[in-house]
């Protein structure tokens, strides 16, 4: 049985750890509010942008832009991996990396090569550790106040590489925020831009009214201008989703860690009381034994 001093030192150390996890939980909660607000504000814009883009795509031809035309043979696949810069957020980063690994396993073979653009240190470190080709990296972006210029800069590089035939396909791996306790690793194709599918309405439900967009200039010219912007919007949306998911995952992880510290303190306190009672019993036995020896 450990001594009273050892148990007391452990209880003090766990209490300090509990203070740290509580503080990190409060910080993550505070940052989550701001990140979630930005994400909720941008979601309607992204949805309306996709609606307008789909309406224009119906009017324009299929070869209006080279960003819509897939390659005959896919040999170079580029992955934009969005992770966090810091840990202590449970399996958040591990799930995103696992999603990328599964995708690579599905598409590997036939002389297919992969390259990466990393947002966050965790994804960058994993890329370096596995000696994968890393084209670009952005550190200190996810988890902070994200500016649209970050997505604009990265999106332009991706578009230029696709037009130069450096990349045949471009995908983004990010965490989709569903709820406070659920963040889903998601992979989405950025280039070539996939066709926009319309959601089929149920027979019993009335067909939603779709506005007819009057285009000036022509739909072809307007679509050619909006398609690159669609890449920026999709990338910026992925960064906002990942940032919100990171704070939610860290808040949950720190809350669980605080509860674990509380349980550990209770167990150590019980062990401390048992050790103290055993010490008191031993001292009483010594006193009684000494008294009996004096009587004899």
C-alpha positions in Angstrom: 0.0 0.0 0.0 1.4 3.4 -0.9 2.3 5.8 1.8 0.2 8.8 2.9 2.6 11.2 1.4 2.6 9.5 -2.0 -1.2 9.5 -2.2 -1.4 13.1 -1.1 1.1 14.1 -3.8 -1.0 12.3 -6.4 -4.2 13.9 -5.3 -2.5 17.4 -5.6 -1.2 16.6 -9.1 -4.7 15.4 -10.3 -6.3 18.5 -8.9 -3.9 20.7 -10.8 -4.6 18.7 -14.0 -8.3 19.2 -13.3 -7.9 22.9 -13.1 -6.1 22.9 -16.5 -8.8 20.8 -18.2 -11.5 23.1 -16.8 -9.7 26.1 -18.1 -9.2 24.6 -21.6 -12.9 23.6 -21.6 -13.9 27.2 -21.0 -11.6 28.5 -23.7 -12.9 26.0 -26.2 -16.5 26.8 -25.3 -15.8 30.5 -25.8 -14.1 30.0 -29.2 -16.7 27.6 -30.3 -19.4 30.3 -30.1 -17.6 32.6 -32.4 -16.6 29.8 -34.9 -20.1 28.4 -34.9 -21.6 31.9 -35.5 -19.3 32.4 -38.5 -20.1 29.0 -39.9 -23.9 29.5 -39.5 -23.7 32.8 -41.3 -21.8 31.4 -44.2 -23.9 28.3 -44.8 -26.9 30.2 -46.4 -24.5 32.0 -48.7 -22.8 28.8 -49.8 -26.2 27.2 -50.4 -27.5 30.1 -52.4 -24.3 30.2 -54.4 -24.7 26.5 -55.3 -28.3 27.2 -56.3 -27.4 30.0 -58.6 -24.5 28.0 -60.0 -26.8 25.0 -60.7 -29.3 27.3 -62.5 -26.6 28.7 -64.7 -25.1 25.2 -65.4 -28.5 24.2 -67.0 -28.4 27.1 -69.4 -24.7 26.9 -70.3 -23.0 24.1 -72.2 -21.0 21.3 -70.6 -17.6 22.6 -72.0 -18.0 26.2 -71.0 -15.0 26.0 -68.6 -12.0 23.6 -68.4 -12.7 23.3 -64.7 -15.7 21.1 -65.6 -13.9 18.7 -67.9 -12.5 15.6 -66.3 -9.2 14.1 -67.4 -9.1 11.0 -69.6 -6.7 9.3 -67.2 -6.3 10.2 -63.5 -2.7 9.8 -62.4 -2.1 12.8 -60.0 -4.6 13.2 -57.2 -4.2 16.1 -54.8 -5.7 16.1 -51.3 -6.4 19.2 -49.2 -6.2 17.9 -45.7 -7.7 20.1 -43.0 -6.6 19.3 -39.4 -5.9 21.2 -36.3 -2.7 22.8 -35.1 -3.0 21.5 -31.5 -4.0 18.2 -29.9 -6.1 17.5 -26.8 -9.3 17.1 -28.9 -9.9 13.4 -28.7 -9.8 11.5 -32.0 -10.5 14.5 -34.1 -7.3 14.6 -36.1 -7.0 10.8 -36.2 -10.4 10.4 -37.8 -9.5 12.9 -40.5 -6.2 11.3 -41.3 -7.9 7.9 -41.3 -10.4 9.3 -43.9 -7.6 10.4 -46.1 -5.8 7.0 -45.7 -9.0 5.1 -46.7 -9.4 7.3 -49.8 -5.8 6.7 -50.8 -6.2 2.9 -50.3 -9.3 3.0 -52.6 -7.7 5.0 -55.3 -4.2 3.6 -55.1 -2.8 1.5 -58.0 -2.4 2.0 -61.7 0.4 4.5 -61.2 -1.7 6.9 -59.2 0.4 9.4 -57.2 -0.9 11.6 -54.3 0.1 15.0 -53.1 -1.1 17.1 -50.2 -1.9 20.7 -49.2 -2.1 20.7 -45.4 -4.1 23.0 -43.2 -2.8 22.4 -39.6 0.3 21.0 -38.0 -1.2 17.6 -37.3 -1.8 16.8 -40.9 1.5 18.3 -41.9 3.4 16.1 -39.4 1.5 13.0 -40.6 2.5 13.8 -44.2 6.1 14.3 -43.3 6.2 11.1 -41.2 4.8 9.0 -44.0 7.1 10.7 -46.6 4.2 11.9 -48.8 4.6 14.7 -51.2 3.5 18.0 -49.7 3.0 20.9 -52.1 1.8 23.6 -49.7 1.1 24.1 -46.0 -0.9 26.6 -43.9 -0.2 26.7 -40.2 -2.1 28.7 -37.6 -5.2 29.0 -39.8 -7.7 26.4 -38.5 -8.9 27.1 -35.0 -8.6 30.9 -35.3 -10.5 33.6 -37.0 -10.4 32.5 -40.7 -10.3 35.1 -43.4 -11.6 34.5 -46.9 -8.2 35.5 -48.3 -6.8 32.2 -47.0 -9.2 30.2 -49.1 -8.7 32.6 -52.0 -4.9 32.1 -52.0 -5.1 28.4 -51.7 -7.9 28.0 -54.2 -5.9 30.0 -56.9 -3.0 27.7 -56.5 -5.2 24.6 -56.8 -6.9 26.0 -60.0 -3.5 26.9 -61.6 -2.1 23.4 -60.8 -5.3 21.8 -62.3 -5.1 23.9 -65.5 -1.4 23.2 -65.8 -2.3 19.4 -65.6 -0.2 19.1 -62.5 -3.2 17.8 -60.7 -5.8 15.6 -62.4 -8.2 15.6 -59.5 -8.4 17.7 -56.3 -10.3 16.6 -53.1 -10.7 18.2 -49.7 -10.9 16.3 -46.4 -12.5 18.1 -43.6 -14.7 17.6 -40.5 -18.4 18.4 -41.1 -20.0 19.9 -38.0 -23.3 18.1 -37.3 -23.8 18.7 -33.6 -21.8 19.3 -30.4 -21.1 15.6 -30.0 -20.8 14.6 -33.6 -18.2 15.8 -36.2 -18.2 13.7 -39.4 -15.0 13.3 -41.5 -16.0 14.2 -45.0 -14.2 14.1 -48.4 -15.5 16.3 -51.2 -14.3 16.7 -54.8 -13.2 20.2 -55.7 -11.7 19.7 -59.2 -12.9 19.0 -61.8 -16.1 20.5 -60.5 -18.7 17.7 -60.2 -22.1 18.2 -61.8 -24.6 19.7 -59.4 -27.4 17.3 -58.8 -30.9 18.5 -58.0 -32.6 17.1 -55.0 -35.6 15.0 -56.0 -38.8 16.2 -54.4 -41.2 13.7 -52.9 -44.4 13.1 -54.7 -46.6 14.2 -51.8 -44.7 17.4 -51.2 -45.2 20.5 -53.3 -42.4 21.4 -55.7 -40.4 24.3 -54.3 -40.4 27.5 -56.4 -37.1 28.0 -58.1 -36.4 31.5 -59.3 -35.5 32.1 -62.9 -32.2 34.0 -63.0 -31.8 36.5 -65.7 -28.2 36.6 -66.8 -26.3 39.6 -68.0 -23.9 38.9 -69.7 -24.6 35.4 -71.1 -24.9 32.3 -68.9 -21.7 30.9 -70.4 -19.6 34.0 -69.5 -21.1 34.3 -66.1 -20.6 30.7 -65.3 -17.0 31.0 -66.4 -16.5 33.7 -63.8 -18.4 32.0 -61.0 -16.8 28.5 -61.3 -13.4 29.6 -59.8 -15.3 31.4 -57.1 -17.1 28.2 -56.3 -13.7 26.6 -55.4 -13.0 29.4 -53.0 -16.4 29.1 -51.4 -16.2 25.3 -51.0 -12.7 25.6 -49.5 -13.7 28.4 -47.1 -16.7 26.5 -46.0 -14.6 23.4 -45.3 -12.2 25.5 -43.2 -15.1 27.0 -41.2 -16.6 23.5 -40.6 -13.3 22.1 -39.5 -12.6 25.0 -37.1 -16.0 24.7 -35.5 -15.6 20.9 -35.2 -12.2 21.2 -33.6 -13.5 23.5 -30.8 -16.5 21.2 -30.3 -14.2 18.1 -30.1 -11.8 19.8 -27.7 -14.6 21.0 -25.5 -16.0 17.4 -25.3 -12.6 15.9 -24.7 -11.7 18.4 -21.9 -15.1 17.8 -20.3 -14.5 14.1 -20.3 -11.0 14.7 -18.9 -12.4 16.8 -16.1 -14.9 14.1 -15.1 -12.1 11.5 -15.2 -10.0 13.7 -12.9 -12.9 14.0 -10.5 -13.4 10.2 -10.4 -9.6 9.7 -9.9 -9.6 12.2 -7.0 -12.4 10.3 -5.4 -10.5 7.0 -5.7 -7.3 8.5 -4.5 -9.1 10.1 -1.5 -10.6 6.7 -0.6 -7.1 5.2 -0.8 -5.7 8.0 1.3 -8.4 7.4 4.0 -7.7 3.7 4.0 -4.0 4.3 4.3 -4.5 6.8 7.1 -6.8 4.4 8.9 -4.3 1.6 8.6 -1.6 3.9 10.0 -3.8 4.8 13.0 -4.7 1.2 13.6 -1.0 0.2 13.6 -0.2 3.0 16.1 -3.0 1.9 18.4 -1.8 -1.7 18.2 1.7 -0.5 19.2 0.3 1.5 22.2 -1.9 -1.4 23.4 1.0 -3.8 23.0 3.3 -1.5 25.0 0.7 -1.1 27.8 0.2 -4.9 28.0 4.0 -5.4 28.2 4.3 -2.9 31.0 1.5 -4.7 33.0 3.3 -8.0 32.5 
